[in-house]
Each structure stands twice: as C-alpha cells, then as structure tokens.
Amino acid sequence: MENLIALLIAAPLLGAAVLLTGGRRLDAVGHWIGTLLAGASFVFGAILFADLLGKDAEHRTLTQHLWSWIPVEGFQADVTFRLDQLSMTFVLLITGVGSLIHLYSIGYMEHDERRRRFFGYLNLFLAAMLLLVLADNYLLLYVGWEGVGLASYLLIGFWQHKPSAATAAKKAFLVNRVGDMGLSIAIMLMFTTFGTFAFGPVLGSHEKPGLVTGASEATLTGIALMLLLAACGKSAQVPLQSWLGDAMEGPTPVSALIHAATMVTAGVYLIVRSANIFNLAPDAQLVVTVVGAVTLLFGAIVGCAKDDIKKALAGSTMSQIGYMVLAAGLGPIGYVFAIMHLVTHGFFKAGLFLGAGSVMHGMNDEVDMRKYGGLRKYMPVTFVTFGLGYLAIIGFPGLSGFFSKDKIIEAAFAKGGTEGWILGACALLGAAITAFYMTRVMLMTFFGEERWRRSETPSPAEPSVEPAAETHGEHAEPHPHESPRSMTIPMIVLAFGSVFAGGFFSIGDRFLHWLEPVTGHSHGDAPISAATVTAATVTVMVVGVTIAWLQYGRRPVPVVAPRGSLLTRAARRDLLQDDFNHVVLVRGGEHLTRSLVYVDHTLVDGVVNGTAASVGGLSGRMRKLQNGFARSYAVSMFGGAAILVAATLLMRAV
C-alpha cells in the first residue's frame, strides 16, 4: 500500500503537466482530464484510508522513500512521504473537497476560453498541497509550501485582465513571502540545532519526543515563533491577514478551494505537525493563542461590514481559521479540536463559497448583497444548501459547526486561570458576531424585497426616470435562475457534510481517538462544565441571530449602504489593515531604505573613498621625492643619518 502514496501527488501533477503543456487541442476535454485526475487522487486516498483503518492505532504510519534528494554528508535530505492519521485527514479533505470543486468548475467556468489552463492550475495546486501534508521532512514540506504559494498566485490572478485581480495576486504573493521567510529561518535553526530536517528524529511522537528534548527553551521558542510567522502568512492570521479579502478577485471556485478547505489550513497543519516543538515552548504557545483570539475577532468584525458576499465570507474564513489557531495554541487540550473544526469548516465554508458563486452565476456576476433579496424562490437548491452551511457555521445545535466550535470554546476555558477565561470569552464573543454577520448575509441574499429589480414604479409626483443600469453580463437587469447540476451536485454533497460530519466525528469521540496517537490529548481542568459552555454558546448564537434579524429582517435593506458608525467605516476598510501596512511597512521600509543608503554613502563609502584619497594623496607627495637628482638623494641620506645620530645621543643621555 505504501506505493500508492506517491500516486496521490502524481495524479494531479500529471494533470497539471498535460493541461498546461498540451495546447489548444485539449480545450474540449481539458476540464474532464483535470477533474478525473483529481478524483483519481481521492480514490487512492480512500484506499489508503481503508488500509489504515485495518491497522492498530500504533501502526497507522506508512512511509514511502523515493530517492535521496540531497545526498551530501552532513546535509541529507530525502524525498520521502509520510502518511499517518494527521496527513490522512488532510489528504481526504484536500482530494475530496478538491474533486467536488473541480466538478463545480466545469459549469462555473463553462464560457471561459482559458478553462483548460484554469483546471491545470487547480491540479497544480492539489499536487502542491498534497506534497505539503505528505512530506516526511521540513525541507520537502517547504517545496510544497512554495508550490502552494505559486499555484495560489496563478489562480487568484487568473483573470489578469482585471487590474484588481492582478494586484490581488501580487499582494497575496508578497505577503506570503514574509511568512515564507519565517519557515526558511525555522528550517535553518532546526538543522543547526538538530542536524536533520526529518520529522521522526526531530519531533518523535507525543509519547516519545525526539531531539527537541535536547534543545534549550530559547532555541525552541525561536523556532516556534518562526513557524508561527509562516502559519500567519498562509492562514491569513494577524499581522499577515491583509491578502485574504483581496484574493476574492479570483474565480469563486478558487475562493472555495484555496480559502476554505486547503491553503488557509496549511498554517494550522504546520503548527499541529510541530506540536512537540510548541509543547516545549510555552511562551510561543501563548503567542499562538493571542494571534488566534485576535484574528477570530478581527475577521468577524470585518465580515459584519462587507456588502460583497465573497468578502463577507472571506472575513468569516479569517475568523474561523482564528478559532483553529487558538485551539492549536492551547496545546494537547486543543490540537484534535483544531483539526476537527478544520475539517467541518472545509465542508460548510466550501459549500458557502460555492453557494455564493451560484448566486453570482444567476445574478450576472453581481456580488453586492444590497442588490440581491428574495432569491430563495428563484434558486431553491442554492438556498437550501447555503442555508445548511449557514446553520453549521453559526453553531446551530446538531450541525457540524456546533460540535467542533463548541469543543474549541470548552478547550479555551479548560486552559484555566485568567488566560483561559480571557480566551474563552473571546471565543464566545466571536460566536455571537459570527451568528450576526452570517444571518446578515442570509437575510440580505435570500429574504426581503427583490432589490435586484432595476425599474421601479415612480410616484405620481416624480417623472418616470429609468435608473442607470450597472451591467455585469448580457442583460442590464439580472434574471435569477438555478445553477446547472454540475454546480448544484457538489453543493448538495458539501451540505451533507455540513450537517452530519460533526456529529459523526463526535460519536464515541471517534475523531479524538483517530488523531490522538499523533497529537496526544489532555482534558485540562475546566473551571465550568461542558453543559454550561454549550448553553452559553447557544445563547450567544441566538442573540447574534436576533440582532441581525431586527436590523436586516424587519426593515427594508437600502440599496445604497448608509454611512455607518466609525467602527463600521473602519471595518469596511478591513479595520485599516492596508493603511497600517502602508504606513508601517511601505513608508517605514522607504525610510529604512533611505537611512541605510545614507549610512552606506556617508559612512561606508566615506571610509572607503577617504582611505583611497588619503593613500593617493600621500603617494603623490612621496612621489615628488623620487625626482632622479643625485643631490636630492644625498640630502635625504644626510638627513636620515643626522636623525639617527640625534636619536642615539638622545637615548644615551636618557
């Protein structure tokens, strides 16, 4: 069975190679080739999953060595794959959701003349993401990490004829490069400290830690913080979160694939995979929890103010990944729940993004929710599947999000002490805000008056004036309609996951027992009971839904957004994150560069040029002494002798 591991990556990689180099003769079938190879990877994953289930929990680790990548004495790096419970979970999520998104894209990208290339990029992304989670050492993981960055750049900027898409792709690439530097520094520190990159020797297991036990806490803290920086870049966590909202400029399937189920979860995978490093670096763990708590609130607040349906969901993604990072920072108490929420989030967030794409498909690519309304009767399948995803993400009892998010809030309180109370309170507040902004999205899109009708009956006192139409497709006025089956079937499958996945995982703590051999688990000492936490979570969810209904359900939604409060205006601008980056990073970088250039010109160049001028001037003066006249040389000799005689007499006198 080990030989199948490489096929997981080879199938989509082959698809990328064929579709990106095959030329226009594959345009008619390229989308089917990409989808079938993505599906083949899922089949291989399912076969390997069945094989792992047939083994004892302690023996559910398969490795496949292909070749020695860098066979240098003292610097050994191999192309070896590792399949255990953690990587298997990601394999099924990546290939399963990825295959559904490929199928969805067949209908969504039907009229795009570059559809073959789009599917090639999708296959390339799957291959890179699978390499990331299957790598058996950090250096090979880095290759997959960079491959994901490249593929995301190509997908976000796929419609590069739009300046906004090209700019968003560059922004995502540059912000992620900052995080990538953290990963490269962490790998360098690992090699200088442990002499190897391999997971086994470095990390060991949660029962038998590896070489990390021999390193100082300061070194491990430095490595952990650099890993966290890398995670912040890929998972859009504060302070490297600014790229995620702009990345919605890419096609909607890209948003579902990269920003719901795969790329943004890479940072969570990195932290959980490196659990033994973080377990021995408590200061770094504290920073992880702070980053997660701040980001879950940051993203939730941003999501409340967005009228663009995809950007509202992007803020939601940022917030939900914040929950996962918070759980991962809690240590053994929260590792399993971080991954559990990651999987359930993959179902309901991918379904929500695909639902948003379905709405856009029927609304001439309109993204402004203020121009929606009353769409439930025109798009019944989209309404039901999107609605189930909505109920899952707000934590409605019995659905997936209820089980996974509730466990994270419990784990936060179980941390104990002041830290536990603060983190638990932040998680509860985030749950309330999530219920508010997602109810807002639901009401503005599927309920209320049909604001997309552009012609209105004028009042008798007003002249009949047709408002200027903002065309987004063939028609000035949208004609809502349900999407084709190639788009609705993946939405239905994801809706089933949104409803049942959390409960299935929670029966008998089966997901906990599945991951425990890799991540370990500790119950902690909760200051309040699980039942109390559940009651509080449901209560804040009801409060959030009620406030949203009072504001957007009982009264008409204006087509033009009101000016709003200071906080609302700031949230519309992503809480001024771009302004902060411009002032601190762009202008700060300019001033730092100018200062360094000034120091280089005045100090470094001054010393070098001054030394050269001094030597040149001295040599010019000394050259005048060599004039070729015997009398000048005789005088020099006489003077030198006189100086020697004088010095000798002086020394004797002393």
N, C-alpha and C positions, 0 to 999 in steps of 0.2 A: 504493500500500500504506500510505502514511503515514496515510491517512484511517481505517484500521482501528484505530489506536492508541486513539483516544477510545472506540471501541466496547468495548474491553477493560474500561474502567471503567463505561461506560454500561449494559452488560447487567446486572451485579449491582446497580447503583444503581437501575435501573428496577425490578428485582425487589423491592428494599427498599421503594421508594416504593409499589408496588402492594400488597405484602403488609401493610405497616404502616398503610395508609390504606383498604384495600379492604373492611374489615369482615368480619363472620362469614360472609357469603355465599361467601367464598373458603376457608373452613376445609377443605372437602372436597378442594380441589385446590391449596391454597397450597404444600404441600411439593413438589409436582411443578413448579410455576412456579419456585420458588426453585432447585431442582436443575437444571432445564433452562436457566435463565439463567446459572447458574454454569458449566454445561457449554458453553454458547454462548461464554462468555468464553474457555474453554480452546481451543475450536475456532479463534477469532480469533487466539489466541496461537500455535497450531500453524501457521496460515497465515503469520503474520509470521515465525515461526522459519524456515520453509522459504524465505521470501524472503531473509532474512539469510544463510542458508547459500549462496544463489546469488550472493552478492556477494563481492568481495575483502575480506580481513580488515580493510584500512584504511578501507573504505567501509561498514562494517556499523553505521552510526549513522543512525537515522531520527528526524526531529523533526516535530511537528505543532503549529502555532500556532493556537489557537482565538480568543483575544481578549486585549486589554490589560486586565489586572485593575485595576492602579493606574496610570493614565496621568498621573502628576504629574511635572513637570520636576524632575529630580534624584532622583526616587524611583520608578523604573519597575519594575513587576512584571507579568509576563505569565503567562497560563495556556497554557503550552507543555509538551508532553510529549516525552520523550527516550527512545528505545528503542535500546539498544546491547547488547553481549554480556552485560554485568553485569545490566542491568534485564531482559533477555530471560530469563536464567536464573531470576530471581525470578518473573517472570510465569508461566512454565511450572510452577514449583513451587507457587505460590500457587493458580493455577487448577486444575492437575491434582490435587494432593492435596485442595484445597478441594472440588472436584467429587465426589471419592470420599467425603469426609466428609459432604457433603450427602446422597449416596445412602445411606450408612450410617445417617444420622439418620432416614431415613424409617421404618426398622424400630425403631430405638432409641427414638424419641420417639412411637411409634405411639399410645400411650394417653394422651399429654399433651394436655389440652384446649386448650393455648395453642401448639400445634405450628406454626400459621401464623405467629405472631409470632416464634417461635424461628427459623424459616427466613428471615424478614425481617431479623432481627439478623445471621444468618450472611451474607446477601447484603450488608448494610451493611458488615460487617467486610471482606469481599473487596474491595468498592469502595474503601474507605479504604486498605487495604494496597496495592492496585494504584496508587492515586494517589501513595502514598508513594514507591514504587520507580520510577514513571514520570515524576515531576516533573523539570523541567529547571532548577529553581532552588530554593534553600533555603527561600524563603518559601512556595512551593506545597508543598514537602515537609512543611513544618510543619503545613499544613492536613491532609494525610493522616496525619501523626503524631498529631495531636489526634483525628482521626476514629477511628483505631485504638484510642486510649485510651477514647473514648466507647463504641465497639462492644464492647470487652472488658469494660467496666463493666456493660453491659446483659446480656452473655452469662454472665459469672461470677455475677451476681446474678439470673439468670433465675428460679430457684426462690426468690424473695424471701420466700416464706412461711417459709423456714428462716432463723432468725436468723443462723446461721453463714454462710450464703450471702450475706445482705445485708451482714454485717460484712466478709466477704472481698472483696466488690465495692468497698466503700468504701476498704478498705485498699489494694487494687490501684490505685485511682484516686488516692489521696493520695500514695502512694509514687512513682507515675509522675509526679505533678505536680512533685515535686522534680527529677526528671530533665528534665522538660519546661522548667523554668526554665533549666537548662543550655543547652538547644538555643536558647531565645529569646535568651539572652545572647550565645551564639556568633554568631547571625544579626546581632544588633546590632553586634557587634565587626566582623563581615565588612563590613557596609555602611559603617561609619565608616572602615574601613581601605581598602576597595576601591571603594566607591561603587556596588556592584551585588550582587545575590544569585545571578546566573546561574552555573551550573556551568562553562560554557565559558570566559568571561573570568576567573573566579576560579581554577579548577583547571587549565584547559588539558588536557593529556594527559601521560602519563608520559614521552613524548619531548619535548614542548614545554610545559613548565609555564606557567601563566598568571600572573595578577597576584600570586600568592602569593610569587613570587621577589623581589618588591619590598618585602615586609613584613619587619619585624625578627623575629628568632627569638623574642623575648619575646612579641610580639603573637601569632605563630603558635602558640606554646606555650599561651597563654591560650585561644585559640580551640579548639585541640585538646583541652585539658582539659575545656572546657565541652561539647564534642561527646562526650567520653568519659562525662561525667556523664549526659548524655542517654541514651547507649547502656546505661549501667548500669541505668537505670530500666526501659527497655523489655526488655532482655535479662536482667534479674534477676541482675546481677552485684554482687559485694560493692562498696559497702556498701548497695545498694538492692535486695537479693535477697529481702527478707522476705515479699513479697506472693505469690511463686510457689506455695509449698506450700499456702497457704490458698485459692488460686484453684482448687484441685481440687474445691471445693464446687460448682462449676458442672457441668452435664451433661458426660458423658465426651466426646462429640464436640467440645465446647468445648476440653477439655484437649488433644485431638489437633490441633485446628486452630490454636489460639492458642499453645499452649505446646509445640508440637513442630515445626511447619513454617512458621509465619508471624510472629506478633507478636514472639516472643522472638528472632527472627533480624533484626529491624529494626535493632537496635543494631550488629550485625555489618555489615549493609549500609551504615549511616551511616559507619562507620569506613573501610571499604574504598572507598566512593564518595569520601570525603575524603582519599584516600591521599596526594595531593601536599601537603596540609597537614601530615599526620603525618610524611611523609618529611623535611620541613624543620624538624621539632620533635623532636629525638631524646630530650629529657627526657620529653616527653609519650608517646612510643613506649615508653619504659621503664616508665612508669606503666601503660600498657595491658597490657604483658606481665605485670607484677606482679598486676594485677587479675585477668587471666585465669588465671594459675597458682594464685593463692589461691582463686579461685572453683571451679576444677575439683576441687581437693581438698576444699573446704568442702562442695560439693554431693555428692561421692562419700561422704564420711563420714556426712552426714545420711541418704543413701539406704540405708546399711547398717543403720540402726536403726529404720526405719519398718516397721510391720506393715500399714498401709493401702497397698494395692497402688498406688493412684494417687499417693500422696505419695512412695512409693519411686521411682516413675517421675519425679515432679517433681524430686526431688533429682538424679536422673540427668540430666534436662534441664538443670538449672543447671550441672552438671559438664561436660556436652558442649558447651554454649554457651561455657563457660570455655575449652575447647580452641580453639574458633573465635576467641575474643577474643585468646587467647595468640598464635595464628598471625597474626592481623591486626596485632598489635603488633610482630611481627618484621619488618615492612616488606615490601619486594619479595620477600624469601625466602618469605614465608608467605601473602600475600594470596590467591593462587589456591587454596592448600590449605585456607584458612579457608572459602572458598565451596564447595569440593568436599565438605568434611565437612558443611557446612550442608545441602547437597542430599542426601547419603546419609543424614544424620541425619533429614531430613524423611521419608524412606521408612521407616526402621526404627523411629523413635520414634512416628510416627503409627500404624504398624502395632501397636506395643506398646500404645499407649493404646487403640486400637480393640479389641485383644485383651483388655485389662483390662475394657473396657466389655462385651464379650461374656461374660466370666466373671461379671461382676456381673449381667448380664441373666439368666443361668442360675442365679444364686445369690440371687435375691430382693434384689438391690442390696447384698448383703454386700460390704464392702471389706476386712475383716480377713483377711489371709492365714493367720493361725493357725486360722481356721475353714474353710479350704479343704482341699486334699490329695486326691490321686488323681483329679483331674479329667480327666486325659488320655483316659481311656476313655469319658467322657461327652461330651466336646467335642473330637473328633478334629481338625476343621478349625481351631478356635481354637488347639489345642495345636501343630499343625504351623506355622501362620503366626506365632504368638507365639514359638515356638522358633526359627524362622529369624531373626526380629527380634532375639532374644536372642543368637544366634551372631554376628549382624552387629555389634551394639553392643559385644560383648566383644572384637572384633577377630579372630574365627576366620579362619584363612588361607583366602583365596579369596572371602570375602564382602565386602560394601561397606565396612563399618567398618574392616576390615583395611587396605584401600588408603588410605582418607582419613586415619584416625587415625595410621597409620604414617608418612605423609608429614609430618604436623604434628610428630611426635616427631623425625623427621630434621631438619626445619627448625629446631627448637629447638636441637638440638646444633650445627647449621650456623651458628648465630649466633656461635659461637666465644667463647673466653675463659671467664672464670668465670661470666659471665651465662648463656652457652649451656649450660654443664654443669649449673647450678642449674635452669634452665628445663627442660632435657631430663630431669633426674632427677625433677622434679615431674610431668612428663607421664608418665613411666614408672610412677611410684607411683600416679598416677591410673588408669592402665590396669589395674594389679593390683587396686585397690579396685573398679573397675568390674566386673571379672570376678567378684569376690567377691559384691557385692550383687545383681548380676543373676542369678547362679547361685542365690543365696538365694531370690530371687523365683520363679525357675523351679521349684526343688525344693519350696518351701512351697505352691505353687499346683497343680502338676500331678503331683507324685510323693508317695510316702509314704502313710500311712493316711488314710482318709476322715474327717477331723476334723469335717466338717460334719454328720455323723450325730449328732443330739442325744440320742437314747436309747441308753444303754449297758447291757449286762448286768451287774447288780450282783454283787458277790462274795457267797458264801453267808453270810458273817458280817455283811453290811450289809443294811439294809432296802431294799426297792425304792422308790427315790425318783426321780421324773422331774425333771430339772433345769429351772429356769425358762428358757423359750424367749424368745429375742430376735427378735421378728418383724420382717421387713423387706419383706414382701409379703403375698400372700394366705395363705401357708402358714407355720406355725411352723417347719417343717423344710424346708430348700431341696431342690429336686428338679432337680439339674443337667441341662441339656439344651443341645444345639447351637442357635446363633442362626439366625434366618431368612436366606435368601440375600441379601436387601438389605443385611445386615450382613457376611456372610462373603465376598461377592464383592469389596468394597473391601479387605478384609483380605488376600485372595489376591493382588490386584494389587500392593498395597504390599509383600507378601512377595517377589514377583518383583523389585521394586526393591531390596529389602534384600539380595538375593542377587547380582544382576547389575550394578547401577548402578556400583559402584566399579570393578569390572574393566573395564566398558565405557569409563568415563572415562579409565582408565589406559592403555588400548591406544594405543601411539604418542603418549602424552602429549596426547591429543586435547583433554581439558578444559583443560590448561595452555595449549595453542595457541589455544583458543577465547577465553579470558579475557585472555591476555597483551597484546593491543592496548589494553585498558582499564587493567589493573592493573600491567602490567610484571612482570618476574620476574628474580630473581637467585639463582643456585645456592648462594651462600655458600661458606664454606671449612670443611667438616665435619671435626672432629677425629677422628671414627671413621667407618668405612664404612657404607653403607646396609645391607649384609648383616648387619653386626653389630647395628645398631639393630633390624632386623627380628627377628633371633634373640632379642634382649633383650626385645622386645615380646611375642613368642610365649611366651617363658619366663615372664614375669611374669603373663601371662594364664593359663597352666597352673597357676601357683602359686595365683592367686586362686581359680580353679575348684576346685582340690584342697582348699583350706582350707574353702571353703563346703560341699563335699561331706562332708568329715569332720565338720563341725558340724551340718549340716542333712540330709544324706543317709543317714548311717549310724545315726543315733539318732532316736527319735521327737521330733516338734516339740510342745512343750507348748502347750495351748490358751491358757493364761494366760502372758503374757510374764514371764520372770524379771526380777528387779530390775536385774541387769546392773551393769557397772562404771561408774565415774564418767563416763568418756567416752561410754559407751552412753546413760546417762541424759541427758547433755547433748545428745547427737545426737538423741534422741527429742524434745527441746525445741528442735530446729533450732540446736544449738550456742549456745543462749541469745540468739539474734539479737533476739527480741522483748523479752527482758529488757534487752538493751543499748539498743534503741531507746527503751524506756520510760524508762530512767534518763537516757540522754544527750539524747534528743530531746524526750520528753514532759516529764519533770521539769526537764530543762535548759531547755526552752522556757518552762516555767512560771516558773522562777527568773529567766530573762532578761526575761520579760514584766513580772514584779513589779519588777525592778530598773529597767526602762525607765519603768514607771508611777511609781515612786518619784522618779526623776530628773525626770520630767515634772511631778509635783506639787510637788516641793520646789524644783527649780532653775528650770525654765521658767515654771511657774505662779507661783513665788515672785517671780521677776524682774518678770513682767508685773503681778501683783497688787500687789507692793511699789511699783512705779513709779506705778501708778494711785493707790494710797493716799497716796503722797508728794505727788503733784500735787494730789490732792483736799484733803489737809490744808493744804498751802501756800496753795492758792487760798482755803480757808476763812479762814485767818488774814489773808490780804491783803484779803479782802472786808470785814473789820471796819474797815479803814482808810477805806473809802468809806462814811461814815456820814451824809453830807448836811449837816454843820455847817460854816459858814464858818470858825469859829475853828480847827477841826481842820486844814482845808486851809491856813490861814495859818501855823499852827505847822509843817506839813510843808514849806511853801515856805521858811520861815525856816530850818528845819533843813537843807534842801538847799543853800541859799545859804551857810550857815555852813560846811558841809562843803567846798563848792567854794573858799571863801576860804582855809580852812585848808590845803587841798591845794595851792593856788597858792603860799602863803607857804612851805610846806614845800619845794616844788620849787625856789623861788628860793634858799632857804637852802642847799640841797644844791649 
